[in-house]
């Protein structure tokens, strides 16, 4: 059974850094795009970054990232990462990873993704 497990969340002061991991099991997803999304309290889940397998695993980011985050994949470990630097209080959210199963729209569309992890909480204090 396919499973994604996020880790690495926690509490950090503004300006700090965290590195999130998302370990996949049950099958390899190296040929799939994989995404990072986040959901803040009272808000809808939103796109953060996508690792795009067709493009040599280059990552694409939401505009609010502003070069602060870096997404990557270790295919040998079937794991993706999200390095987050210069964190801001508005980055506080539960962060999720997901596998893109549908290629009918755009990589930042949440409906393209399936196989979600349980999420990891990131809290940034001012």
Jmol script that loads the backbone (N, CA, C; Angstrom):
load data "model"
ATOM      1  N   UNK A   1       0.856  -1.189   0.000  1.00  0.00           N
ATOM      2  CA  UNK A   1       0.000   0.000   0.000  1.00  0.00           C
ATOM      3  C   UNK A   1       0.893   1.241   0.000  1.00  0.00           C
ATOM      4  N   UNK A   2       0.553   2.182  -0.897  1.00  0.00           N
ATOM      5  CA  UNK A   2       1.336   3.395  -0.978  1.00  0.00           C
ATOM      6  C   UNK A   2       1.121   4.261   0.261  1.00  0.00           C
ATOM      7  N   UNK A   3       2.213   4.846   0.709  1.00  0.00           N
ATOM      8  CA  UNK A   3       2.135   5.689   1.892  1.00  0.00           C
ATOM      9  C   UNK A   3       3.179   6.782   1.808  1.00  0.00           C
ATOM     10  N   UNK A   4       2.796   7.981   2.239  1.00  0.00           N
ATOM     11  CA  UNK A   4       3.714   9.111   2.326  1.00  0.00           C
ATOM     12  C   UNK A   4       3.761   9.569   3.776  1.00  0.00           C
ATOM     13  N   UNK A   5       4.947   9.806   4.275  1.00  0.00           N
ATOM     14  CA  UNK A   5       5.105  10.246   5.660  1.00  0.00           C
ATOM     15  C   UNK A   5       5.995  11.480   5.690  1.00  0.00           C
ATOM     16  N   UNK A   6       5.415  12.603   6.128  1.00  0.00           N
ATOM     17  CA  UNK A   6       6.185  13.835   6.269  1.00  0.00           C
ATOM     18  C   UNK A   6       6.821  13.905   7.651  1.00  0.00           C
ATOM     19  N   UNK A   7       7.933  14.606   7.718  1.00  0.00           N
ATOM     20  CA  UNK A   7       8.595  14.857   8.998  1.00  0.00           C
ATOM     21  C   UNK A   7       9.426  16.131   8.873  1.00  0.00           C
ATOM     22  N   UNK A   8       9.917  16.595  10.010  1.00  0.00           N
ATOM     23  CA  UNK A   8      10.798  17.752   9.992  1.00  0.00           C
ATOM     24  C   UNK A   8      10.159  19.056  10.403  1.00  0.00           C
ATOM     25  N   UNK A   9       8.861  19.035  10.606  1.00  0.00           N
ATOM     26  CA  UNK A   9       8.203  20.255  11.050  1.00  0.00           C
ATOM     27  C   UNK A   9       8.591  20.588  12.477  1.00  0.00           C
ATOM     28  N   UNK A  10       8.162  21.773  12.910  1.00  0.00           N
ATOM     29  CA  UNK A  10       8.460  22.188  14.269  1.00  0.00           C
ATOM     30  C   UNK A  10       8.237  23.664  14.439  1.00  0.00           C
ATOM     31  N   UNK A  11       8.805  24.167  15.526  1.00  0.00           N
ATOM     32  CA  UNK A  11       8.686  25.581  15.847  1.00  0.00           C
ATOM     33  C   UNK A  11       9.998  26.278  15.567  1.00  0.00           C
ATOM     34  N   UNK A  12       9.914  27.460  14.977  1.00  0.00           N
ATOM     35  CA  UNK A  12      11.124  28.211  14.657  1.00  0.00           C
ATOM     36  C   UNK A  12      10.803  29.692  14.730  1.00  0.00           C
ATOM     37  N   UNK A  13      11.787  30.475  15.047  1.00  0.00           N
ATOM     38  CA  UNK A  13      11.589  31.919  15.042  1.00  0.00           C
ATOM     39  C   UNK A  13      11.678  32.461  13.617  1.00  0.00           C
ATOM     40  N   UNK A  14      11.069  33.595  13.402  1.00  0.00           N
ATOM     41  CA  UNK A  14      11.117  34.231  12.094  1.00  0.00           C
ATOM     42  C   UNK A  14      12.569  34.404  11.654  1.00  0.00           C
ATOM     43  N   UNK A  15      12.820  34.098  10.390  1.00  0.00           N
ATOM     44  CA  UNK A  15      14.167  34.153   9.862  1.00  0.00           C
ATOM     45  C   UNK A  15      14.901  32.832   9.919  1.00  0.00           C
ATOM     46  N   UNK A  16      14.330  31.871  10.641  1.00  0.00           N
ATOM     47  CA  UNK A  16      14.961  30.578  10.781  1.00  0.00           C
ATOM     48  C   UNK A  16      14.690  29.650   9.616  1.00  0.00           C
ATOM     49  N   UNK A  17      15.170  28.420   9.752  1.00  0.00           N
ATOM     50  CA  UNK A  17      15.067  27.434   8.678  1.00  0.00           C
ATOM     51  C   UNK A  17      14.553  26.103   9.213  1.00  0.00           C
ATOM     52  N   UNK A  18      13.896  25.387   8.340  1.00  0.00           N
ATOM     53  CA  UNK A  18      13.479  24.011   8.596  1.00  0.00           C
ATOM     54  C   UNK A  18      13.630  23.208   7.320  1.00  0.00           C
ATOM     55  N   UNK A  19      13.850  21.919   7.476  1.00  0.00           N
ATOM     56  CA  UNK A  19      13.914  21.022   6.320  1.00  0.00           C
ATOM     57  C   UNK A  19      12.879  19.928   6.506  1.00  0.00           C
ATOM     58  N   UNK A  20      11.902  19.922   5.628  1.00  0.00           N
ATOM     59  CA  UNK A  20      10.863  18.903   5.668  1.00  0.00           C
ATOM     60  C   UNK A  20      11.261  17.730   4.780  1.00  0.00           C
ATOM     61  N   UNK A  21      10.865  16.548   5.193  1.00  0.00           N
ATOM     62  CA  UNK A  21      11.079  15.345   4.408  1.00  0.00           C
ATOM     63  C   UNK A  21       9.746  14.667   4.158  1.00  0.00           C
ATOM     64  N   UNK A  22       9.673  13.950   3.072  1.00  0.00           N
ATOM     65  CA  UNK A  22       8.479  13.173   2.734  1.00  0.00           C
ATOM     66  C   UNK A  22       8.971  11.843   2.184  1.00  0.00           C
ATOM     67  N   UNK A  23       8.839  10.810   2.987  1.00  0.00           N
ATOM     68  CA  UNK A  23       9.295   9.487   2.600  1.00  0.00           C
ATOM     69  C   UNK A  23       8.140   8.673   2.051  1.00  0.00           C
ATOM     70  N   UNK A  24       8.337   8.124   0.859  1.00  0.00           N
ATOM     71  CA  UNK A  24       7.303   7.317   0.213  1.00  0.00           C
ATOM     72  C   UNK A  24       7.621   5.843   0.386  1.00  0.00           C
ATOM     73  N   UNK A  25       6.597   5.058   0.506  1.00  0.00           N
ATOM     74  CA  UNK A  25       6.769   3.610   0.599  1.00  0.00           C
ATOM     75  C   UNK A  25       5.642   2.929  -0.157  1.00  0.00           C
ATOM     76  N   UNK A  26       5.836   1.683  -0.453  1.00  0.00           N
ATOM     77  CA  UNK A  26       4.817   0.918  -1.153  1.00  0.00           C
ATOM     78  C   UNK A  26       5.056   0.835  -2.649  1.00  0.00           C
ATOM     79  N   UNK A  27       5.642   1.885  -3.198  1.00  0.00           N
ATOM     80  CA  UNK A  27       6.017   1.893  -4.605  1.00  0.00           C
ATOM     81  C   UNK A  27       6.940   3.072  -4.834  1.00  0.00           C
ATOM     82  N   UNK A  28       7.610   3.074  -5.967  1.00  0.00           N
ATOM     83  CA  UNK A  28       8.472   4.190  -6.316  1.00  0.00           C
ATOM     84  C   UNK A  28       7.673   5.240  -7.079  1.00  0.00           C
ATOM     85  N   UNK A  29       7.927   6.504  -6.734  1.00  0.00           N
ATOM     86  CA  UNK A  29       7.259   7.600  -7.416  1.00  0.00           C
ATOM     87  C   UNK A  29       8.239   8.460  -8.206  1.00  0.00           C
ATOM     88  N   UNK A  30       9.376   7.882  -8.549  1.00  0.00           N
ATOM     89  CA  UNK A  30      10.417   8.690  -9.185  1.00  0.00           C
ATOM     90  C   UNK A  30       9.984   9.217 -10.549  1.00  0.00           C
ATOM     91  N   UNK A  31       9.027   8.578 -11.171  1.00  0.00           N
ATOM     92  CA  UNK A  31       8.578   9.024 -12.482  1.00  0.00           C
ATOM     93  C   UNK A  31       7.388   9.970 -12.387  1.00  0.00           C
ATOM     94  N   UNK A  32       6.986  10.303 -11.173  1.00  0.00           N
ATOM     95  CA  UNK A  32       5.845  11.184 -10.956  1.00  0.00           C
ATOM     96  C   UNK A  32       6.302  12.554 -10.477  1.00  0.00           C
ATOM     97  N   UNK A  33       5.566  13.563 -10.865  1.00  0.00           N
ATOM     98  CA  UNK A  33       5.711  14.842 -10.183  1.00  0.00           C
ATOM     99  C   UNK A  33       5.269  14.648  -8.741  1.00  0.00           C
ATOM    100  N   UNK A  34       5.930  15.367  -7.853  1.00  0.00           N
ATOM    101  CA  UNK A  34       5.484  15.352  -6.460  1.00  0.00           C
ATOM    102  C   UNK A  34       5.404  16.791  -5.969  1.00  0.00           C
ATOM    103  N   UNK A  35       4.450  17.020  -5.109  1.00  0.00           N
ATOM    104  CA  UNK A  35       4.207  18.386  -4.689  1.00  0.00           C
ATOM    105  C   UNK A  35       4.227  18.570  -3.194  1.00  0.00           C
ATOM    106  N   UNK A  36       4.458  19.821  -2.819  1.00  0.00           N
ATOM    107  CA  UNK A  36       4.311  20.268  -1.436  1.00  0.00           C
ATOM    108  C   UNK A  36       3.163  21.276  -1.403  1.00  0.00           C
ATOM    109  N   UNK A  37       2.298  21.094  -0.451  1.00  0.00           N
ATOM    110  CA  UNK A  37       1.178  22.001  -0.230  1.00  0.00           C
ATOM    111  C   UNK A  37       1.158  22.376   1.251  1.00  0.00           C
ATOM    112  N   UNK A  38       0.401  23.405   1.568  1.00  0.00           N
ATOM    113  CA  UNK A  38       0.265  23.778   2.977  1.00  0.00           C
ATOM    114  C   UNK A  38      -1.145  24.275   3.245  1.00  0.00           C
ATOM    115  N   UNK A  39      -1.538  24.164   4.501  1.00  0.00           N
ATOM    116  CA  UNK A  39      -2.857  24.629   4.909  1.00  0.00           C
ATOM    117  C   UNK A  39      -2.749  25.320   6.257  1.00  0.00           C
ATOM    118  N   UNK A  40      -3.059  26.598   6.252  1.00  0.00           N
ATOM    119  CA  UNK A  40      -3.078  27.382   7.478  1.00  0.00           C
ATOM    120  C   UNK A  40      -4.472  27.318   8.101  1.00  0.00           C
ATOM    121  N   UNK A  41      -4.587  27.556   9.388  1.00  0.00           N
ATOM    122  CA  UNK A  41      -5.903  27.501  10.038  1.00  0.00           C
ATOM    123  C   UNK A  41      -6.907  28.413   9.360  1.00  0.00           C
ATOM    124  N   UNK A  42      -8.068  27.862   9.034  1.00  0.00           N
ATOM    125  CA  UNK A  42      -9.129  28.646   8.426  1.00  0.00           C
ATOM    126  C   UNK A  42      -8.937  28.954   6.960  1.00  0.00           C
ATOM    127  N   UNK A  43      -7.900  28.410   6.361  1.00  0.00           N
ATOM    128  CA  UNK A  43      -7.631  28.672   4.950  1.00  0.00           C
ATOM    129  C   UNK A  43      -7.642  27.380   4.151  1.00  0.00           C
ATOM    130  N   UNK A  44      -7.765  27.516   2.851  1.00  0.00           N
ATOM    131  CA  UNK A  44      -7.726  26.363   1.974  1.00  0.00           C
ATOM    132  C   UNK A  44      -6.282  25.888   1.788  1.00  0.00           C
ATOM    133  N   UNK A  45      -6.150  24.623   1.467  1.00  0.00           N
ATOM    134  CA  UNK A  45      -4.835  24.084   1.181  1.00  0.00           C
ATOM    135  C   UNK A  45      -4.307  24.723  -0.100  1.00  0.00           C
ATOM    136  N   UNK A  46      -3.032  25.120  -0.088  1.00  0.00           N
ATOM    137  CA  UNK A  46      -2.475  25.814  -1.236  1.00  0.00           C
ATOM    138  C   UNK A  46      -1.159  25.199  -1.677  1.00  0.00           C
ATOM    139  N   UNK A  47      -0.871  25.396  -2.936  1.00  0.00           N
ATOM    140  CA  UNK A  47       0.338  24.902  -3.552  1.00  0.00           C
ATOM    141  C   UNK A  47       1.556  25.655  -3.034  1.00  0.00           C
ATOM    142  N   UNK A  48       2.643  24.901  -2.789  1.00  0.00           N
ATOM    143  CA  UNK A  48       3.905  25.495  -2.376  1.00  0.00           C
ATOM    144  C   UNK A  48       4.985  25.245  -3.431  1.00  0.00           C
ATOM    145  N   UNK A  49       5.162  23.989  -3.796  1.00  0.00           N
ATOM    146  CA  UNK A  49       6.235  23.636  -4.730  1.00  0.00           C
ATOM    147  C   UNK A  49       5.912  22.306  -5.379  1.00  0.00           C
ATOM    148  N   UNK A  50       6.468  22.103  -6.566  1.00  0.00           N
ATOM    149  CA  UNK A  50       6.320  20.825  -7.250  1.00  0.00           C
ATOM    150  C   UNK A  50       7.658  20.415  -7.833  1.00  0.00           C
ATOM    151  N   UNK A  51       7.987  19.154  -7.675  1.00  0.00           N
ATOM    152  CA  UNK A  51       9.173  18.572  -8.308  1.00  0.00           C
ATOM    153  C   UNK A  51       8.688  17.868  -9.562  1.00  0.00           C
ATOM    154  N   UNK A  52       9.183  18.306 -10.694  1.00  0.00           N
ATOM    155  CA  UNK A  52       8.626  17.889 -11.971  1.00  0.00           C
ATOM    156  C   UNK A  52       9.549  16.898 -12.642  1.00  0.00           C
ATOM    157  N   UNK A  53       9.111  15.632 -12.680  1.00  0.00           N
ATOM    158  CA  UNK A  53       9.977  14.552 -13.133  1.00  0.00           C
ATOM    159  C   UNK A  53      10.373  14.700 -14.592  1.00  0.00           C
ATOM    160  N   UNK A  54       9.464  15.230 -15.433  1.00  0.00           N
ATOM    161  CA  UNK A  54       9.764  15.342 -16.856  1.00  0.00           C
ATOM    162  C   UNK A  54      10.854  16.374 -17.129  1.00  0.00           C
ATOM    163  N   UNK A  55      11.068  17.261 -16.160  1.00  0.00           N
ATOM    164  CA  UNK A  55      12.001  18.376 -16.313  1.00  0.00           C
ATOM    165  C   UNK A  55      13.258  18.147 -15.480  1.00  0.00           C
ATOM    166  N   UNK A  56      13.678  16.889 -15.387  1.00  0.00           N
ATOM    167  CA  UNK A  56      14.889  16.594 -14.643  1.00  0.00           C
ATOM    168  C   UNK A  56      14.772  16.883 -13.166  1.00  0.00           C
ATOM    169  N   UNK A  57      13.572  16.770 -12.640  1.00  0.00           N
ATOM    170  CA  UNK A  57      13.302  17.023 -11.225  1.00  0.00           C
ATOM    171  C   UNK A  57      13.536  18.473 -10.825  1.00  0.00           C
ATOM    172  N   UNK A  58      13.455  19.373 -11.785  1.00  0.00           N
ATOM    173  CA  UNK A  58      13.483  20.786 -11.415  1.00  0.00           C
ATOM    174  C   UNK A  58      12.196  21.118 -10.672  1.00  0.00           C
ATOM    175  N   UNK A  59      12.300  22.049  -9.771  1.00  0.00           N
ATOM    176  CA  UNK A  59      11.144  22.402  -8.974  1.00  0.00           C
ATOM    177  C   UNK A  59      10.535  23.716  -9.441  1.00  0.00           C
ATOM    178  N   UNK A  60       9.248  23.806  -9.298  1.00  0.00           N
ATOM    179  CA  UNK A  60       8.522  25.036  -9.554  1.00  0.00           C
ATOM    180  C   UNK A  60       7.855  25.457  -8.256  1.00  0.00           C
ATOM    181  N   UNK A  61       7.716  26.764  -8.069  1.00  0.00           N
ATOM    182  CA  UNK A  61       7.290  27.274  -6.771  1.00  0.00           C
ATOM    183  C   UNK A  61       6.145  28.266  -6.886  1.00  0.00           C
ATOM    184  N   UNK A  62       5.399  28.368  -5.798  1.00  0.00           N
ATOM    185  CA  UNK A  62       4.397  29.410  -5.702  1.00  0.00           C
ATOM    186  C   UNK A  62       5.091  30.763  -5.583  1.00  0.00           C
ATOM    187  N   UNK A  63       4.401  31.796  -5.994  1.00  0.00           N
ATOM    188  CA  UNK A  63       4.995  33.133  -6.003  1.00  0.00           C
ATOM    189  C   UNK A  63       5.427  33.579  -4.605  1.00  0.00           C
ATOM    190  N   UNK A  64       4.684  33.172  -3.590  1.00  0.00           N
ATOM    191  CA  UNK A  64       5.006  33.655  -2.241  1.00  0.00           C
ATOM    192  C   UNK A  64       6.315  33.043  -1.704  1.00  0.00           C
ATOM    193  N   UNK A  65       6.845  32.033  -2.360  1.00  0.00           N
ATOM    194  CA  UNK A  65       8.084  31.422  -1.890  1.00  0.00           C
ATOM    195  C   UNK A  65       9.245  32.402  -2.017  1.00  0.00           C
ATOM    196  N   UNK A  66       9.296  33.143  -3.123  1.00  0.00           N
ATOM    197  CA  UNK A  66      10.287  34.219  -3.300  1.00  0.00           C
ATOM    198  C   UNK A  66      11.714  33.735  -3.046  1.00  0.00           C
ATOM    199  N   UNK A  67      12.058  32.588  -3.613  1.00  0.00           N
ATOM    200  CA  UNK A  67      13.422  32.049  -3.532  1.00  0.00           C
ATOM    201  C   UNK A  67      13.844  31.665  -2.120  1.00  0.00           C
ATOM    202  N   UNK A  68      12.923  31.516  -1.211  1.00  0.00           N
ATOM    203  CA  UNK A  68      13.273  31.138   0.159  1.00  0.00           C
ATOM    204  C   UNK A  68      13.295  29.628   0.358  1.00  0.00           C
ATOM    205  N   UNK A  69      12.564  28.888  -0.482  1.00  0.00           N
ATOM    206  CA  UNK A  69      12.435  27.441  -0.328  1.00  0.00           C
ATOM    207  C   UNK A  69      13.136  26.733  -1.476  1.00  0.00           C
ATOM    208  N   UNK A  70      13.561  25.505  -1.190  1.00  0.00           N
ATOM    209  CA  UNK A  70      14.161  24.686  -2.242  1.00  0.00           C
ATOM    210  C   UNK A  70      13.643  23.260  -2.097  1.00  0.00           C
ATOM    211  N   UNK A  71      12.990  22.756  -3.146  1.00  0.00           N
ATOM    212  CA  UNK A  71      12.452  21.396  -3.152  1.00  0.00           C
ATOM    213  C   UNK A  71      13.382  20.493  -3.929  1.00  0.00           C
ATOM    214  N   UNK A  72      13.538  19.273  -3.438  1.00  0.00           N
ATOM    215  CA  UNK A  72      14.433  18.330  -4.111  1.00  0.00           C
ATOM    216  C   UNK A  72      13.955  16.907  -3.884  1.00  0.00           C
ATOM    217  N   UNK A  73      14.553  16.004  -4.656  1.00  0.00           N
ATOM    218  CA  UNK A  73      14.182  14.594  -4.551  1.00  0.00           C
ATOM    219  C   UNK A  73      15.441  13.747  -4.462  1.00  0.00           C
ATOM    220  N   UNK A  74      15.406  12.733  -3.603  1.00  0.00           N
ATOM    221  CA  UNK A  74      16.421  11.693  -3.573  1.00  0.00           C
ATOM    222  C   UNK A  74      15.740  10.415  -4.046  1.00  0.00           C
ATOM    223  N   UNK A  75      15.929  10.090  -5.320  1.00  0.00           N
ATOM    224  CA  UNK A  75      15.232   8.950  -5.906  1.00  0.00           C
ATOM    225  C   UNK A  75      15.622   7.638  -5.236  1.00  0.00           C
ATOM    226  N   UNK A  76      16.877   7.507  -4.847  1.00  0.00           N
ATOM    227  CA  UNK A  76      17.339   6.266  -4.216  1.00  0.00           C
ATOM    228  C   UNK A  76      16.613   6.009  -2.907  1.00  0.00           C
ATOM    229  N   UNK A  77      16.232   7.089  -2.222  1.00  0.00           N
ATOM    230  CA  UNK A  77      15.525   6.955  -0.957  1.00  0.00           C
ATOM    231  C   UNK A  77      14.015   7.104  -1.112  1.00  0.00           C
ATOM    232  N   UNK A  78      13.562   7.354  -2.349  1.00  0.00           N
ATOM    233  CA  UNK A  78      12.124   7.560  -2.590  1.00  0.00           C
ATOM    234  C   UNK A  78      11.588   8.636  -1.647  1.00  0.00           C
ATOM    235  N   UNK A  79      12.346   9.704  -1.532  1.00  0.00           N
ATOM    236  CA  UNK A  79      12.055  10.770  -0.568  1.00  0.00           C
ATOM    237  C   UNK A  79      12.211  12.123  -1.241  1.00  0.00           C
ATOM    238  N   UNK A  80      11.319  13.033  -0.896  1.00  0.00           N
ATOM    239  CA  UNK A  80      11.475  14.410  -1.344  1.00  0.00           C
ATOM    240  C   UNK A  80      11.678  15.306  -0.129  1.00  0.00           C
ATOM    241  N   UNK A  81      12.218  16.483  -0.382  1.00  0.00           N
ATOM    242  CA  UNK A  81      12.553  17.410   0.693  1.00  0.00           C
ATOM    243  C   UNK A  81      12.058  18.810   0.344  1.00  0.00           C
ATOM    244  N   UNK A  82      11.857  19.591   1.379  1.00  0.00           N
ATOM    245  CA  UNK A  82      11.567  21.006   1.210  1.00  0.00           C
ATOM    246  C   UNK A  82      12.423  21.756   2.223  1.00  0.00           C
ATOM    247  N   UNK A  83      13.471  22.387   1.723  1.00  0.00           N
ATOM    248  CA  UNK A  83      14.317  23.233   2.558  1.00  0.00           C
ATOM    249  C   UNK A  83      13.693  24.619   2.607  1.00  0.00           C
ATOM    250  N   UNK A  84      13.366  25.063   3.798  1.00  0.00           N
ATOM    251  CA  UNK A  84      12.694  26.354   3.950  1.00  0.00           C
ATOM    252  C   UNK A  84      13.592  27.283   4.750  1.00  0.00           C
ATOM    253  N   UNK A  85      13.952  28.394   4.144  1.00  0.00           N
ATOM    254  CA  UNK A  85      14.807  29.393   4.769  1.00  0.00           C
ATOM    255  C   UNK A  85      14.048  30.709   4.914  1.00  0.00           C
ATOM    256  N   UNK A  86      14.584  31.589   5.726  1.00  0.00           N
ATOM    257  CA  UNK A  86      13.982  32.913   5.929  1.00  0.00           C
ATOM    258  C   UNK A  86      12.497  32.792   6.215  1.00  0.00           C
ATOM    259  N   UNK A  87      12.155  31.914   7.100  1.00  0.00           N
ATOM    260  CA  UNK A  87      10.745  31.669   7.394  1.00  0.00           C
ATOM    261  C   UNK A  87      10.081  32.876   8.030  1.00  0.00           C
ATOM    262  N   UNK A  88       8.810  33.028   7.709  1.00  0.00           N
ATOM    263  CA  UNK A  88       7.996  34.150   8.186  1.00  0.00           C
ATOM    264  C   UNK A  88       6.811  33.615   8.973  1.00  0.00           C
ATOM    265  N   UNK A  89       6.239  34.412   9.845  1.00  0.00           N
ATOM    266  CA  UNK A  89       5.053  33.949  10.581  1.00  0.00           C
ATOM    267  C   UNK A  89       3.932  33.477   9.652  1.00  0.00           C
ATOM    268  N   UNK A  90       3.788  34.100   8.505  1.00  0.00           N
ATOM    269  CA  UNK A  90       2.733  33.705   7.578  1.00  0.00           C
ATOM    270  C   UNK A  90       3.001  32.355   6.911  1.00  0.00           C
ATOM    271  N   UNK A  91       4.181  31.773   7.134  1.00  0.00           N
ATOM    272  CA  UNK A  91       4.449  30.424   6.646  1.00  0.00           C
ATOM    273  C   UNK A  91       3.910  29.357   7.596  1.00  0.00           C
ATOM    274  N   UNK A  92       3.399  29.769   8.728  1.00  0.00           N
ATOM    275  CA  UNK A  92       2.826  28.826   9.685  1.00  0.00           C
ATOM    276  C   UNK A  92       1.656  28.081   9.058  1.00  0.00           C
ATOM    277  N   UNK A  93       1.749  26.762   9.063  1.00  0.00           N
ATOM    278  CA  UNK A  93       0.733  25.926   8.426  1.00  0.00           C
ATOM    279  C   UNK A  93       1.102  24.466   8.649  1.00  0.00           C
ATOM    280  N   UNK A  94       0.181  23.595   8.297  1.00  0.00           N
ATOM    281  CA  UNK A  94       0.495  22.173   8.163  1.00  0.00           C
ATOM    282  C   UNK A  94       0.949  21.956   6.730  1.00  0.00           C
ATOM    283  N   UNK A  95       2.097  21.338   6.579  1.00  0.00           N
ATOM    284  CA  UNK A  95       2.669  21.101   5.260  1.00  0.00           C
ATOM    285  C   UNK A  95       2.464  19.641   4.870  1.00  0.00           C
ATOM    286  N   UNK A  96       2.014  19.454   3.638  1.00  0.00           N
ATOM    287  CA  UNK A  96       1.708  18.129   3.118  1.00  0.00           C
ATOM    288  C   UNK A  96       2.508  17.869   1.845  1.00  0.00           C
ATOM    289  N   UNK A  97       2.866  16.605   1.652  1.00  0.00           N
ATOM    290  CA  UNK A  97       3.398  16.196   0.359  1.00  0.00           C
ATOM    291  C   UNK A  97       2.347  15.327  -0.331  1.00  0.00           C
ATOM    292  N   UNK A  98       2.448  15.245  -1.639  1.00  0.00           N
ATOM    293  CA  UNK A  98       1.483  14.480  -2.408  1.00  0.00           C
ATOM    294  C   UNK A  98       2.091  14.068  -3.732  1.00  0.00           C
ATOM    295  N   UNK A  99       1.531  13.039  -4.304  1.00  0.00           N
ATOM    296  CA  UNK A  99       1.967  12.535  -5.602  1.00  0.00           C
ATOM    297  C   UNK A  99       0.994  13.014  -6.668  1.00  0.00           C
ATOM    298  N   UNK A 100       1.519  13.514  -7.751  1.00  0.00           N
ATOM    299  CA  UNK A 100       0.659  13.927  -8.856  1.00  0.00           C
ATOM    300  C   UNK A 100       0.299  12.703  -9.683  1.00  0.00           C
ATOM    301  N   UNK A 101      -0.981  12.381  -9.708  1.00  0.00           N
ATOM    302  CA  UNK A 101      -1.453  11.221 -10.462  1.00  0.00           C
ATOM    303  C   UNK A 101      -2.132  11.609 -11.769  1.00  0.00           C
ATOM    304  N   UNK A 102      -2.644  12.812 -11.839  1.00  0.00           N
ATOM    305  CA  UNK A 102      -3.412  13.217 -13.007  1.00  0.00           C
ATOM    306  C   UNK A 102      -2.679  14.334 -13.719  1.00  0.00           C
ATOM    307  N   UNK A 103      -2.562  14.226 -14.990  1.00  0.00           N
ATOM    308  CA  UNK A 103      -1.833  15.208 -15.783  1.00  0.00           C
ATOM    309  C   UNK A 103      -2.772  15.835 -16.801  1.00  0.00           C
ATOM    310  N   UNK A 104      -3.893  16.280 -16.303  1.00  0.00           N
ATOM    311  CA  UNK A 104      -4.909  16.876 -17.157  1.00  0.00           C
ATOM    312  C   UNK A 104      -4.933  18.388 -17.063  1.00  0.00           C
ATOM    313  N   UNK A 105      -4.217  18.924 -16.098  1.00  0.00           N
ATOM    314  CA  UNK A 105      -4.229  20.370 -15.893  1.00  0.00           C
ATOM    315  C   UNK A 105      -2.837  20.872 -15.590  1.00  0.00           C
ATOM    316  N   UNK A 106      -2.746  21.691 -14.572  1.00  0.00           N
ATOM    317  CA  UNK A 106      -1.469  22.300 -14.236  1.00  0.00           C
ATOM    318  C   UNK A 106      -0.879  21.685 -12.971  1.00  0.00           C
ATOM    319  N   UNK A 107       0.431  21.785 -12.832  1.00  0.00           N
ATOM    320  CA  UNK A 107       1.129  21.129 -11.717  1.00  0.00           C
ATOM    321  C   UNK A 107       0.792  21.769 -10.378  1.00  0.00           C
ATOM    322  N   UNK A 108       0.248  22.982 -10.384  1.00  0.00           N
ATOM    323  CA  UNK A 108      -0.066  23.633  -9.111  1.00  0.00           C
ATOM    324  C   UNK A 108      -1.527  23.454  -8.709  1.00  0.00           C
ATOM    325  N   UNK A 109      -2.255  22.687  -9.484  1.00  0.00           N
ATOM    326  CA  UNK A 109      -3.664  22.428  -9.196  1.00  0.00           C
ATOM    327  C   UNK A 109      -3.760  21.262  -8.226  1.00  0.00           C
ATOM    328  N   UNK A 110      -4.334  21.502  -7.073  1.00  0.00           N
ATOM    329  CA  UNK A 110      -4.414  20.473  -6.035  1.00  0.00           C
ATOM    330  C   UNK A 110      -5.167  19.240  -6.517  1.00  0.00           C
ATOM    331  N   UNK A 111      -6.079  19.398  -7.439  1.00  0.00           N
ATOM    332  CA  UNK A 111      -6.886  18.266  -7.922  1.00  0.00           C
ATOM    333  C   UNK A 111      -6.074  17.289  -8.764  1.00  0.00           C
ATOM    334  N   UNK A 112      -4.860  17.678  -9.141  1.00  0.00           N
ATOM    335  CA  UNK A 112      -3.993  16.783  -9.911  1.00  0.00           C
ATOM    336  C   UNK A 112      -3.322  15.749  -9.011  1.00  0.00           C
ATOM    337  N   UNK A 113      -3.423  15.931  -7.708  1.00  0.00           N
ATOM    338  CA  UNK A 113      -2.627  15.146  -6.771  1.00  0.00           C
ATOM    339  C   UNK A 113      -3.457  14.135  -6.001  1.00  0.00           C
ATOM    340  N   UNK A 114      -2.793  13.032  -5.695  1.00  0.00           N
ATOM    341  CA  UNK A 114      -3.385  11.968  -4.891  1.00  0.00           C
ATOM    342  C   UNK A 114      -2.296  11.442  -3.971  1.00  0.00           C
ATOM    343  N   UNK A 115      -2.606  10.495  -3.128  1.00  0.00           N
ATOM    344  CA  UNK A 115      -1.652   9.935  -2.170  1.00  0.00           C
ATOM    345  C   UNK A 115      -1.048  11.029  -1.312  1.00  0.00           C
ATOM    346  N   UNK A 116      -1.808  11.517  -0.369  1.00  0.00           N
ATOM    347  CA  UNK A 116      -1.355  12.577   0.517  1.00  0.00           C
ATOM    348  C   UNK A 116      -0.759  11.992   1.782  1.00  0.00           C
ATOM    349  N   UNK A 117       0.235  12.702   2.307  1.00  0.00           N
ATOM    350  CA  UNK A 117       0.743  12.356   3.612  1.00  0.00           C
ATOM    351  C   UNK A 117      -0.156  12.928   4.695  1.00  0.00           C
ATOM    352  N   UNK A 118       0.214  12.688   5.947  1.00  0.00           N
ATOM    353  CA  UNK A 118      -0.616  13.127   7.071  1.00  0.00           C
ATOM    354  C   UNK A 118      -0.333  14.577   7.458  1.00  0.00           C
ATOM    355  N   UNK A 119       0.745  15.123   6.956  1.00  0.00           N
ATOM    356  CA  UNK A 119       1.087  16.516   7.236  1.00  0.00           C
ATOM    357  C   UNK A 119       2.048  16.657   8.406  1.00  0.00           C
ATOM    358  N   UNK A 120       2.786  17.765   8.389  1.00  0.00           N
ATOM    359  CA  UNK A 120       3.684  18.096   9.490  1.00  0.00           C
ATOM    360  C   UNK A 120       3.518  19.584   9.795  1.00  0.00           C
ATOM    361  N   UNK A 121       3.394  19.901  11.066  1.00  0.00           N
ATOM    362  CA  UNK A 121       3.110  21.270  11.474  1.00  0.00           C
ATOM    363  C   UNK A 121       4.381  22.110  11.474  1.00  0.00           C
ATOM    364  N   UNK A 122       4.283  23.277  10.865  1.00  0.00           N
ATOM    365  CA  UNK A 122       5.355  24.272  10.906  1.00  0.00           C
ATOM    366  C   UNK A 122       4.795  25.518  11.575  1.00  0.00           C
ATOM    367  N   UNK A 123       5.454  25.953  12.629  1.00  0.00           N
ATOM    368  CA  UNK A 123       5.034  27.149  13.347  1.00  0.00           C
ATOM    369  C   UNK A 123       6.191  28.127  13.388  1.00  0.00           C
ATOM    370  N   UNK A 124       5.953  29.332  12.893  1.00  0.00           N
ATOM    371  CA  UNK A 124       6.981  30.371  12.852  1.00  0.00           C
ATOM    372  C   UNK A 124       6.524  31.516  13.733  1.00  0.00           C
ATOM    373  N   UNK A 125       7.312  31.819  14.743  1.00  0.00           N
ATOM    374  CA  UNK A 125       6.946  32.897  15.654  1.00  0.00           C
ATOM    375  C   UNK A 125       7.675  34.181  15.277  1.00  0.00           C
ATOM    376  N   UNK A 126       7.020  35.288  15.579  1.00  0.00           N
ATOM    377  CA  UNK A 126       7.610  36.591  15.236  1.00  0.00           C
ATOM    378  C   UNK A 126       8.509  37.105  16.342  1.00  0.00           C
TER     379      UNK A 126
END
end "model"
wireframe off; spacefill off
backbone 0.3
color backbone group
